[in-house]
Amino acid sequence: MLHKTFDFILKFFGYVPKYRERILTQEILLLEQDIDKLEKESEQLRDENASLWDMLDEIKKSDISEHQNTMKLLMEELQETLTDEMMKDFKPIGEA
C-alpha cells in the first residue's frame, strides 16, 4: 500500500519507476520494429499496385489496337452496304 502511494506521488511529479521504464522502452522497440515491417510491406504493395496499373494500361492499348482494325473493317463494310442500298433507290435520270 505504501509502495503504491509512493509510486503515485513520484508519478505525479513525472518520475517513472525503473521497471516501468524498461517495459516502456521494450514496447517502443517492438513498435519501431512493427513500423519498419509495415513500411516494407507498404512499399511492396505500392510496387505491386504500380505494376498492375502498368499491366492494365498495356492490356487496354492492345485491346484498342486490336479492335481498331476490326472497327475499321466493319465501317468499310457498312459504308459499302449503305452505298449499294442507296444506289438501288435511285432511278436513272436520262440515257447514258
C-alpha positions as CSV (number, residue, x, y, z in Angstrom):
1,M,0.0,0.0,0.0
2,L,2.8,2.4,0.9
3,H,4.6,1.4,-2.2
4,K,1.7,2.3,-4.5
5,T,1.2,5.6,-2.7
6,F,4.9,6.4,-3.1
7,D,4.7,5.4,-6.8
8,F,1.7,7.6,-7.3
9,I,3.4,10.6,-5.7
10,L,6.5,10.1,-7.9
11,K,4.4,9.6,-11.0
12,F,2.6,12.9,-10.2
13,F,5.9,14.7,-10.3
14,G,6.9,12.9,-13.6
15,Y,9.1,10.2,-12.2
16,V,8.8,6.7,-13.6
17,P,9.9,3.5,-11.8
18,K,12.9,1.8,-13.4
19,Y,10.9,-1.4,-14.2
20,R,8.2,0.6,-15.8
21,E,10.8,2.5,-17.9
22,R,12.3,-0.8,-19.1
23,I,8.9,-2.1,-20.1
24,L,8.1,1.1,-22.0
25,T,11.5,1.0,-23.7
26,Q,10.8,-2.6,-24.8
27,E,7.4,-1.6,-26.1
28,I,8.9,1.3,-28.0
29,L,11.4,-1.0,-29.6
30,L,8.8,-3.5,-30.6
31,L,6.6,-0.8,-32.0
32,E,9.5,0.6,-34.1
33,Q,10.1,-2.9,-35.4
34,D,6.4,-3.1,-36.4
35,I,6.7,0.2,-38.1
36,D,9.7,-1.0,-40.2
37,K,7.8,-4.2,-41.2
38,L,4.7,-2.2,-42.2
39,E,6.8,0.3,-44.2
40,K,8.4,-2.5,-46.1
41,E,5.0,-4.2,-46.7
42,S,3.6,-0.9,-47.8
43,E,6.4,-0.3,-50.3
44,Q,5.9,-3.8,-51.7
45,L,2.2,-3.2,-52.1
46,R,2.9,0.2,-53.8
47,D,5.2,-1.6,-56.3
48,E,2.7,-4.3,-56.9
49,N,0.0,-1.7,-57.4
50,A,2.1,0.2,-59.9
51,S,2.9,-2.9,-61.9
52,L,-0.7,-3.9,-62.0
53,W,-1.7,-0.5,-63.3
54,D,1.0,-0.8,-66.0
55,M,-0.3,-4.2,-67.0
56,L,-3.8,-2.8,-67.2
57,D,-2.6,0.0,-69.4
58,E,-0.8,-2.5,-71.7
59,I,-4.0,-4.6,-72.0
60,K,-6.1,-1.5,-72.8
61,K,-3.6,-0.4,-75.5
62,S,-3.6,-3.9,-77.1
63,D,-7.4,-4.1,-77.0
64,I,-7.7,-0.7,-78.6
65,S,-5.3,-1.5,-81.4
66,E,-6.9,-5.0,-81.9
67,H,-10.4,-3.6,-82.0
68,Q,-9.5,-0.6,-84.1
69,N,-8.7,-2.8,-87.1
70,T,-12.0,-4.7,-86.6
71,M,-14.0,-1.5,-86.3
72,K,-12.3,-0.1,-89.5
73,L,-13.3,-3.2,-91.5
74,L,-16.8,-3.1,-90.1
75,M,-17.2,0.6,-91.0
76,E,-15.9,-0.1,-94.6
77,E,-18.3,-2.9,-95.0
78,L,-21.2,-0.8,-93.6
79,Q,-20.3,2.0,-96.0
80,E,-20.3,-0.3,-99.0
81,T,-23.7,-1.8,-97.9
82,L,-25.2,1.6,-97.4
83,T,-23.9,2.8,-100.8
84,D,-25.3,-0.2,-102.6
85,E,-28.7,0.3,-100.9
86,M,-28.8,4.0,-101.7
87,M,-28.0,3.3,-105.4
88,K,-30.9,0.8,-105.6
89,D,-33.4,3.5,-104.8
90,F,-32.2,6.0,-107.5
91,K,-33.9,5.9,-110.8
92,P,-32.0,6.8,-113.9
93,I,-32.5,10.4,-115.0
94,G,-31.6,10.0,-118.6
95,E,-29.9,7.7,-121.1
96,A,-26.3,7.1,-120.6
